Each structure stands twice: as C-alpha cells, then as structure tokens.
Amino acid sequence: MDINCYALEMITKARLAELRANAARYALLASLRTPRPSVWTALGSALLRAGRRSSRREVANPRPA
C-alpha cells in the first residue's frame, strides 16, 4: 500500500483549519452569552426581594412625641 504523504498533509492541514475555525466560533458565541447567575445567587436575590416586600407591609406607626 502506497501512502501519498503530500495528500495526507493537505487533508490534515484542511482538517486542522476547520477545527480551529470551529473553536474560534465557539469561543465567540460563548463570550456573547450573558452569564447566568448560580442557583444560590438567584435564591439569595429572591429572598432579599421577598424580605423587602414583607417589611413594607408591616411598617409600625411612630409614637407620638
């Protein structure tokens, strides 16, 4: 079996170029996506909002001077 080294080199070169282009495209798309907050961050924010809402409803009347 005779292997053409030039043809093998060209196939490898084309495949590497394709893989590099895909990696660059993936990196660009990943940088454009907004990072999602973790579950704990979202839960903490929800608890803070709930606390603020409940504290507004239960405002005590000030004592007369």
N, C-alpha and C positions, 0 to 999 in steps of 0.2 A: 504494500500500500504506500503510495507516494503522497506526502503531505506538502501542499504548497504553502510555504512559510509566509510569503507575501500576502496571499489571500487570507490566511489566518490572522495576520497582523491587522489587516484592514477591517475584518469582521470585529476583532477585539476593540479596535480604535472606535468604530462606529457604536458599539455597544456601550463602551465607557462614556462616550459623549452623550448618549441617550440617558444613561443613569445619572450623569452629572446634571443634565437639564431637568430631569425629574426631581432630583434633590433640591435644586435651586427653586423650582416651582413650589415644592412642598414647604420650604423654609419661608418663602414669601407669603404663602397663604397662612402659615402658622403665625407670622408676625402681624398680619392684618386682623386676625381674630382677636376679639376682646377677651381678656382672661376672665373666666367665671370665678366668682368667689367660692371658697370652700363651704362645705355644709355648716361648719361651726361658725364661720363669719356670717353667713346668712341667718342662722339661728340667733346669734347674738344681736344682729340688727333688728330682727323681728321682735325679740324680747324688749329691746330698748323702745321701739315704737309702741308696743303694747303698754309698757310702763308709762310712757308719756301720755298716751290717751287716757289711761285709767286715772292718772294723777290730776288731769284737768277736770274730770268729773267730780272729784271729791275735794274741792277747794273749801277749806274751812273759813267761816266768817270771822273777820278780825274782831277782837274785843274792843268795845268802846273805850275811849280814853278817859 
